[in-house]
Amino acid sequence: MFYLFHGEDTHSQQEALAKLLAKMDDPAMLDLNTTRLEGNVTLAELQQATAVMPFLAKVRLVIVRDLFAARPDKAFMEQLAAYLPQLPETTRLFFLESKVLPANHAILKLAEQAEGGYVKRFDRPEGSALERWIREQVAARHGRVHPHAVQLLAANVGSNLQILAHELDKLVLYKGDDGEISAADVTLLSPYVAEASIFELVDALGSRNSKRASLLLQQKFMEGADPFYLFTMIVRQFRLLIQVKELAETGKRPPTIGQELKLHSFVVGKLYQQSQGFSMAQLEQIHRHLLDIDVGSKTGRHDMLTALNLLVASLTL
């Protein structure tokens, strides 16, 4: 058989793969009978890997990642389509694609129609589906979570399920068997929520809201945030804003910008919105100011705490 898993939810792909493999044979023996390939694989390499008979196991596994992302030519696709129905009965071939394939893709259509083919699309959950996924994952870890904590995770971590799963592992372990994960716990332990507060600070800077920007900055200081960490986050944010602004001025929209900069859709949406509050000249001037602060703090010309307060004051005038 051959399987085609495609879509951006690579975390769920791996979970589905693990469940299938658990039913096939002893994990240790399967591991000995597994070949992993990635990217621009030749047909000869693929045929060689799939033709090997399993050793002391029922099946041989061949797992190929992002083969079609390398855009193989028409001749390769035709030869591959002709070969797949002839796979040895003891071979299980998995194609794992991290992008959605078009409906007219030759191998996708073959997987849908062939007796030995199987295809499944994995889209990242959004909105209520993402919140439901968080609740189910917490329950699977024998934990409990408050609705506000679910909303905070969904809004600020987004639908990267691999990162979300890591955050949930950390939160469930922190609360133990009897505790309910609260919004305060998420704020305390998740760096992605901390990053969201940087979004808020930059929002306030962009709208020239000096009172809110100053309040948010002092709040981070009271929480014990390292001024150098805050400065690094602000520099990163304005660097991304410049990149997004440049692409937006060429007429590109957030989905395309996200693909080019390899950023999550939630992050790109916020950056795109924030970039509207600045001209490119303003962003470049701010970046030069940040560079001056960096040099000044490293040479002892001023301390970072004072520099951040002065930065917020100067940007909201």
VOZA-86682 format. One record per residue (C-alpha): residue in three letters; x negated, y negated, z. Coordinates in steps of 0.1 Angstrom, whole numbers, plus 5000, padded with zeros to 4 digits. Each point is the difference from the previous one (the first is absolute). Layout:
// residues N
ALAXYZ...
This chain:
// residues 317
MET500050005000PHE499049644996TYR501349715021LEU500149634992PHE500349765030HIS500049644990GLY500749665017GLU498449755024ASP501050195032THR496850215000HIS500650085037SER503250194994GLN498350164970GLN497450155024GLU502650115025ALA502050174972LEU496850174988ALA499150125035LYS503550155005LEU499850194967LEU496550135007ALA501050115035LYS502450254983MET497650144975ASP497250175020ASP497749995030PRO498549645001ALA496450125004MET500350224969LEU501849744980ASP497249755008LEU497550254986ASN502150024968THR500649634994THR498449784974ARG500549625001LEU499549784970GLU500449634996GLY500349744972ASN498750064965VAL500050384999THR499450184967LEU502350284988ALA497150245001GLU499449925037LEU503750045008GLN500250334981GLN496950145017ALA501449905035THR503450164994ALA498850324983VAL498050125031MET501750295018PRO500749955037PHE497650175025LEU501750195028ALA503149784997LYS503350004981VAL499549684980ARG497349764988LEU500649635005VAL498949724977ILE500849655011VAL499449724975ARG500349645012ASP500949704977LEU499150184968PHE502649804980ALA498949675015ALA496850054979ARG502349984969PRO498850314981ASP500449994963LYS502850154979ALA498050314990PHE499250085036MET503749965010GLU501150234972GLN497550265009LEU500949985036ALA503750034993ALA499350314979TYR497850165027LEU502149955032PRO502750264991GLN497150254997LEU498649965035PRO499150325017GLU502750135023THR497749975030THR499249644995ARG501849705016LEU499149674983PHE500949675016PHE499849664983LEU500149725026GLU500549664985SER500049685021LYS502149814975VAL503450064986LEU499850174965PRO502449884973ALA503050224993ASN498750084965HIS496650125013ALA499250334982ILE499050205031LEU502849865021LYS502550114974LEU498350344997ALA500150055038GLU503749925000GLN500850244972ALA497550295004GLU501050315021GLY496749975019GLY500049635004TYR501149785029VAL500149625003LYS500749765029ARG499849635002PHE498949845033ASP501049635004ARG499249805031PRO503149955021GLU501149645005GLY502549825022SER502450235020ALA498350314985LEU496749905014GLU501549935035ARG501650344999TRP496750164991ILE498349835030ARG502750135023GLU499850354987GLN496250005003VAL500149885036ALA502650275008ALA497850274983ARG497249895023HIS502450045030GLY500049635007ARG502749725002VAL500049664984HIS502049685005PRO501849864969HIS498049675003ALA496850204999VAL501150184969GLN500949674983LEU496649855010LEU498150304986ALA502050004968ALA499749634994ASN496349965008VAL498350344991GLY502350064970SER500450324981ASN496550134999LEU501050325018GLN496450125007ILE499349685020LEU503450015016ALA499550375011HIS496749905016GLU501649715018LEU502850235013ASP497550265012LYS498349735020LEU503349865014VAL501450335010LEU496850105017TYR499949675019LYS503650035013GLY499850375009ASP502950245000ASP502449805021GLY499549644987GLU501849814973ILE497949814975SER500949635003ALA499449704978ALA497449885026ASP498150334996VAL499949964962THR498849645004LEU497350115024LEU498750314981SER500649934963PRO497449784982TYR502549964971VAL502449815023ALA497149795011GLU499349934964ALA503649894996SER499549735026ILE497249874977PHE502649984973GLU502149795023LEU497149775008VAL499249954963ASP503749944994ALA499949725025LEU496849864985GLY501550014966SER503249815011ARG497849755019ASN501950105032SER497349905025LYS502050085031ARG500850364989ALA496450064987SER498549885033LEU502550205020LEU499250324981LEU496249945003GLN500249945038GLN502250315003LYS497350214984PHE497449865023MET502350085030GLU500350364988GLY496350025001ALA499350004963ASP496349954991PRO499749664983PHE497550154975TYR502550274991LEU502749744995PHE497749794978THR499250314979MET503750074995ILE500649644990VAL497150004975ARG501350334985GLN503549854998PHE498949694981ARG497750204977LEU503050224991LEU502149694995ILE497549864975GLN500150334981VAL503850025000LYS500249634990GLU497750054970LEU502050304987ALA503349835007GLU498949694980THR499450234970GLY503750115002LYS499650335018ARG502650115025PRO499550175034PRO500250374987THR497349944974ILE497949805025GLY500350285025GLN498750254975GLU497149794990LEU498949915036LYS501050355014LEU502249855026HIS503250135015SER503249844987PHE500949855034VAL496749835003VAL500149874964GLY503549865005LYS498949805030LEU496949884983TYR501949904969GLN502549805021GLN497249845020SER498049904970GLN502949784989GLY499349775030PHE496549924987SER498449864969MET496950184986ALA498049695009GLN501250015036LEU499250375003GLU496549954987GLN499449715024ILE501250215029HIS497750284989ARG497049765000HIS501149885035LEU500150365012LEU496550064986ASP498849705019ILE501550135032ASP498350344995VAL496649844995GLY500549765029SER501050275024LYS497050224990THR497549715003GLY501449885034ARG501449684986HIS503450075016ASP501850285018MET502750204982LEU502849935025THR499649624995ALA499650054962LEU503350194997ASN501949735019LEU498549734978LEU500850214969VAL503750035009ALA500149625008SER498349914967LEU502250224978THR503349885014LEU499349634997
